[in-house]
Amino acid sequence: MKTQFESYSLQELQQYIIAKALEIGAIKIRPDDPFTWASGYRMPIYNDNRMLLAHPEIRTMVVAGLYRLLRNEGIQPQVIAGTATAGIPWGAILAHELGLPFAYIRDKPKDHGLKNRIEGLDSDKDFNNAKVVVVEDLISTGSSSANAVEAAQQANGNIYSCLSIFNYGFPEAQKLFANLTPSCMVQSLITYPILLEEAVRVNYLKSEQIDMLRDWSNNPLQWGENNGFPKVEKK
């Protein structure tokens, strides 16, 4: 993969992406005024990697970082598969740069036509034991990502890794990937501890906010209640 950023170290790529994501609001951290996630839980961080797609230089750096993760582990995939929908653009760009076939994995089969779940494969074909890397944009609880990996395994894919741009590091996600048969390695460009470290370095966070944010990662579902931000019940 030849890009103008290939000489950058993984740490330099991470620092650049985090700084730019904070700058454009793709990552927002508000421990004093937390966000309401779809689950209703109040959380101090919100991540929207789709915003990175609008910026060509950031986009290039992200894909260069994903490639670096593969190279550091010596992984040489034969197919790249993106998760629908957020993993599709990143997987497609990475596959293009590597000159590899691309497919994408729906959360469930279509209810019409050929009823495919994996697009890019004919309905009567599978991966034929090819080395597949699954690309996701964000891993939180891990259920949708692990489910996509499992679907690729069921389609006779030899799953080498699940790549993601960001990973919250929740224990339940780690268990899901470990319990797959066979288990799947997760490689994430940015993890929560790396994000906090960089946010402090660029003066995005105050030092007194760090303890609260670290406490959240230890018990995210109880964090809001413990800090006076109860779960918002759905109507």
Secondary structure, DSSP 8 states (H G I E B T S, - for coil): ---TTTTS-HHHHHHHHHHHHHHHTSEEE-TTS-EE-TTS-EESEEE-GGGGGG-HHHHHHHHHHHHHHHHHTT---SEEEEETTTHHHHHHHHHHHHT--EEEE-SS--SSTT--SEETS-TT---TT-EEEEEEEEESS-HHHHHHHHHHHHTT-EEEEEEEEEE---HHHHHHHHTSSS---EEEEEEHHHHHHHHHHTTSS-HHHHHHHHHHHHSHHHHHHHTT-------
